[in-house]
Amino acid sequence: MEYSPPPLFKQGPSALARLIFFVVLSLVLLVSDARFKTLEVVRAVLDAGLYPLQRVALLPRDLVLGATQFAVSSNTLRRDNDALAAKNLKLSLQANQVATLTAENAHLRALLNLTRNVATQSIPADVQYGMRDPFTQKVVIGRGSQQGVQNGSPVVSEDGMIGQVTRVFPMQSEVTLLTDKDQAVPVEIVRTGLRSVVYGTATGDTLELRFVPISADVVAGDELVTSGLDGVYPEGLPVAKVVRVDKQADTAFARVVCAPVAAVRGARDVLVLHYQSDVPPRPEVPEAASQSKDAKGKKAAKATEKAAEKAAKTDEKAAAPKPEDKKANDKAANPAADKRAEPVKADAKAHGAATARAASGAQR
C-alpha cells in the first residue's frame, strides 16, 4: 500500500526555486519599468488606493503637530500683539506731542513773521546692488534722472539717514553711504544743541564726530540729527548715536565715536529726498566796495613794505661804523703806517709852498 502525506502537509516548489523565480521577476519588472515605464499605471492605481490608509496612519502625528503649532502660534501672536499695542500707544503719545509742538511752532513763527524754509519731496527707490570696490561704501538704486533724482539729494530709510546721491544716471543713481570715509554730514546733538560735523571712517562701520572741544557736553547715548545749516540736508533727520567719548589732556578736541541709527548696509527700500531750502543766498559785495577794499588793502600793503624798508635802512645805519670811529680803528690797527705817512705829508706841504712862491714871482 503506497503511503502519501495528507493534503495539509503537502509542499510546493522548493525554497530555492521560489527564490530564483522572485529574483528573476524583480529584475524583469525593474528593467521594464526603467526602460519602458510599464508600471506607471500600476503605481498610480496603488497610490490612489493606499492614500486613505496613509492619511489614517498619519492622523495621530498630524494632530500632535497641529496642536503644538497652534499653541506656539497663539503664544507668539499674543506676545507680538502686546508689543505692537505698547508701541502703538507710545507712537500715539509721540504723535500727539508732535502735533502740539507743530501747532505751537507754527503759531510762534507766525507771531515772529518767520517762514518754515522747508520744502521736501520724496521718491521711493530700491537698492539694486553694491559697488565692487571694497574701499568705498556705495550702492546703486533703481531711480535716476528720468524719475526726478538730483545729484546731492539725501537718501533715508525707515530708521534714519543712510547716505547721499553722488552720481545720477538716466535710470539709476549712485549713493555714497553715510559710513564712507569721504562722506561728511553737518549734525547737532538733540540734548544740548551742539553743532558739529560727523565723518565716516576707514573701517566702514562707525562714524566720528570731529572738532568737538574737550569741554563740550557730550555723553554716550546722545542722538545726532541733521542741523540743516548747509542747505543740503533737511533739519531733524536721525543720523547716529554717540557710542564712546574719549577725552585726553594732550589734545584740544575729544574723540567721539558714533554708530548710525539706520541699517546702512542692510537697507532694501529707501526714499530719495528732494530738499529745497527757501533761505536766500548770501548777498554779493558791490563792485565799488570790493574795489575800495582792494585799494585799501594795497595801500596798507605798500605802507607795510615801506615801513619794513625804513626799519631795515635804520638798522643798517645803526650797524655801520662812523668815520671818526673808523679812523680811530684804522689808526689803532696800523700805527706804523701812520708814522711812515707823516714825512710824506710834510714833503707834500713843503712842495706845495714852493710851488705857490714860484707862481707869485712869475706874476710880478
VOLUMDO-163398 format. One line per field, with one value per residue (C-alpha): residue in three letters; x, y, z. Coordinates in steps of 0.5 Angstrom, whole numbers. Layout:
N
residuo = (ALA,...)
u = (X,...)
v = (Y,...)
w = (Z,...)
END
This chain:
364
residuo = (MET,GLU,TYR,SER,PRO,PRO,PRO,LEU,PHE,LYS,GLN,GLY,PRO,SER,ALA,LEU,ALA,ARG,LEU,ILE,PHE,PHE,VAL,VAL,LEU,SER,LEU,VAL,LEU,LEU,VAL,SER,ASP,ALA,ARG,PHE,LYS,THR,LEU,GLU,VAL,VAL,ARG,ALA,VAL,LEU,ASP,ALA,GLY,LEU,TYR,PRO,LEU,GLN,ARG,VAL,ALA,LEU,LEU,PRO,ARG,ASP,LEU,VAL,LEU,GLY,ALA,THR,GLN,PHE,ALA,VAL,SER,SER,ASN,THR,LEU,ARG,ARG,ASP,ASN,ASP,ALA,LEU,ALA,ALA,LYS,ASN,LEU,LYS,LEU,SER,LEU,GLN,ALA,ASN,GLN,VAL,ALA,THR,LEU,THR,ALA,GLU,ASN,ALA,HIS,LEU,ARG,ALA,LEU,LEU,ASN,LEU,THR,ARG,ASN,VAL,ALA,THR,GLN,SER,ILE,PRO,ALA,ASP,VAL,GLN,TYR,GLY,MET,ARG,ASP,PRO,PHE,THR,GLN,LYS,VAL,VAL,ILE,GLY,ARG,GLY,SER,GLN,GLN,GLY,VAL,GLN,ASN,GLY,SER,PRO,VAL,VAL,SER,GLU,ASP,GLY,MET,ILE,GLY,GLN,VAL,THR,ARG,VAL,PHE,PRO,MET,GLN,SER,GLU,VAL,THR,LEU,LEU,THR,ASP,LYS,ASP,GLN,ALA,VAL,PRO,VAL,GLU,ILE,VAL,ARG,THR,GLY,LEU,ARG,SER,VAL,VAL,TYR,GLY,THR,ALA,THR,GLY,ASP,THR,LEU,GLU,LEU,ARG,PHE,VAL,PRO,ILE,SER,ALA,ASP,VAL,VAL,ALA,GLY,ASP,GLU,LEU,VAL,THR,SER,GLY,LEU,ASP,GLY,VAL,TYR,PRO,GLU,GLY,LEU,PRO,VAL,ALA,LYS,VAL,VAL,ARG,VAL,ASP,LYS,GLN,ALA,ASP,THR,ALA,PHE,ALA,ARG,VAL,VAL,CYS,ALA,PRO,VAL,ALA,ALA,VAL,ARG,GLY,ALA,ARG,ASP,VAL,LEU,VAL,LEU,HIS,TYR,GLN,SER,ASP,VAL,PRO,PRO,ARG,PRO,GLU,VAL,PRO,GLU,ALA,ALA,SER,GLN,SER,LYS,ASP,ALA,LYS,GLY,LYS,LYS,ALA,ALA,LYS,ALA,THR,GLU,LYS,ALA,ALA,GLU,LYS,ALA,ALA,LYS,THR,ASP,GLU,LYS,ALA,ALA,ALA,PRO,LYS,PRO,GLU,ASP,LYS,LYS,ALA,ASN,ASP,LYS,ALA,ALA,ASN,PRO,ALA,ALA,ASP,LYS,ARG,ALA,GLU,PRO,VAL,LYS,ALA,ASP,ALA,LYS,ALA,HIS,GLY,ALA,ALA,THR,ALA,ARG,ALA,ALA,SER,GLY,ALA,GLN,ARG)
u = (0,3,4,2,2,-4,-6,-5,3,4,9,10,16,23,25,31,26,22,28,30,23,22,29,28,21,24,30,25,20,26,29,22,20,26,26,19,15,11,9,7,-1,0,4,-1,-7,-4,-2,-9,-12,-7,-7,-13,-10,-3,-8,-11,-4,-1,-7,-4,2,-2,-6,0,4,-2,-4,4,4,-3,0,7,3,-2,4,8,2,0,7,7,0,2,9,5,0,5,9,2,1,8,7,0,3,9,4,0,6,9,2,2,9,8,2,6,12,7,4,11,13,7,8,15,14,18,18,19,24,23,20,21,19,21,22,22,27,30,37,40,47,53,60,65,71,72,75,68,62,57,51,46,39,34,32,35,35,28,25,27,33,38,45,47,40,40,37,34,30,25,30,34,39,44,47,47,47,53,52,46,45,38,35,40,44,50,49,55,53,54,60,64,71,70,63,61,54,53,49,47,46,39,40,45,44,52,53,59,60,60,65,66,71,76,73,66,62,63,62,67,64,70,72,69,72,74,70,63,58,58,56,55,48,47,43,45,41,42,43,40,45,48,42,43,40,33,33,32,34,36,44,47,48,54,58,64,67,75,78,85,89,94,89,84,79,75,75,67,66,58,54,49,42,40,42,46,49,42,37,33,28,30,27,31,29,29,30,29,31,28,34,36,43,49,49,54,59,58,64,65,66,70,75,75,77,82,85,86,89,94,95,96,101,105,105,108,113,116,116,120,125,125,127,132,136,135,138,144,146,146,150,155,161,162,168,171,171,173,180,181,180,185,190,190,190,196,201,207,203,201,209,211,206,208,214,211,205,211,214,208,206,214,213,206,209,215,210,206,212,214,208,207,214,212,206,211)
v = (0,7,12,19,25,29,35,39,38,38,42,46,48,48,55,55,55,60,65,64,66,72,75,74,77,83,84,84,89,94,93,94,100,103,102,103,106,100,100,108,106,101,105,111,106,103,110,113,106,107,115,114,109,113,119,115,112,120,122,122,125,131,132,133,137,142,142,144,149,152,153,156,161,163,165,168,172,174,177,181,184,186,189,192,195,198,201,204,207,210,213,216,220,222,224,228,231,233,235,240,242,243,248,252,252,255,260,262,263,267,271,273,273,267,262,255,255,247,244,237,231,224,219,211,207,200,198,194,192,195,197,192,197,194,201,205,205,206,203,203,205,204,211,216,223,220,220,226,224,230,230,231,229,226,218,216,209,208,209,215,217,212,217,222,221,223,221,221,216,216,210,209,213,212,213,214,211,215,211,212,216,221,223,229,231,237,235,237,234,234,234,240,243,243,243,240,235,227,224,217,212,208,202,203,201,207,215,220,227,231,238,237,241,237,242,240,237,230,223,216,216,223,223,226,229,234,241,244,249,247,247,240,236,238,239,234,227,222,220,217,216,217,211,213,219,220,226,227,232,233,234,240,236,230,223,222,215,214,209,210,209,206,200,203,196,192,198,195,200,208,215,220,227,233,238,246,251,258,261,267,266,270,278,280,285,291,292,299,297,291,296,300,295,292,299,300,293,295,302,298,293,299,302,296,295,302,301,295,298,304,300,296,302,305,298,298,306,304,298,302,305,313,316,318,311,308,313,311,304,304,308,304,298,301,306,304,306,313,314,313,317,324,325,324,329,334,334,335,341,344,342,346,352,352,352,358,362,361,363,369,371,370,374,380)
w = (0,-2,3,2,6,8,4,10,10,2,0,-7,-10,-6,-3,-8,-14,-11,-9,-16,-19,-15,-16,-24,-23,-20,-25,-30,-27,-25,-33,-36,-31,-32,-40,-42,-36,-36,-28,-28,-29,-23,-19,-20,-18,-12,-10,-10,-7,-1,0,5,9,9,12,17,19,20,23,30,28,25,31,35,31,30,37,38,33,35,42,39,34,40,44,39,37,44,45,38,40,47,44,38,43,47,41,38,45,45,38,39,45,41,35,40,43,35,33,39,38,31,32,38,33,27,32,34,27,25,31,29,22,20,15,15,10,8,2,2,-3,-3,-9,-7,-9,-8,-7,-13,-12,-8,-11,-12,-9,-2,0,-2,2,-4,-7,-13,-13,-19,-20,-24,-27,-31,-25,-22,-18,-17,-15,-8,-5,2,2,8,10,16,21,19,14,10,5,-1,-8,-11,-18,-23,-29,-33,-30,-24,-19,-14,-7,-2,4,11,13,7,9,5,7,12,15,19,25,32,39,41,48,48,41,40,32,29,23,23,18,16,18,14,17,14,21,25,25,28,31,30,32,39,45,51,55,51,54,50,53,51,48,45,39,33,28,21,23,16,16,10,6,3,8,12,19,24,20,25,23,29,37,41,43,46,48,49,53,53,56,51,45,45,42,44,40,39,36,34,31,25,27,21,18,13,9,10,7,1,0,1,0,-4,-1,-6,-1,-3,2,2,5,1,-2,1,-1,-6,-4,-9,-14,-11,-4,-7,-11,-5,0,-5,-6,2,2,-3,1,7,4,1,8,11,6,6,14,13,8,13,19,15,13,20,22,17,19,26,25,20,24,24,20,27,30,23,23,30,29,23,27,33,28,24,28,24,17,21,22,15,13,17,13,6,9,11,4,0,4,3,-4,-5,-1,-6,-12,-9,-8,-16,-18,-14,-17,-24,-23,-21)
END
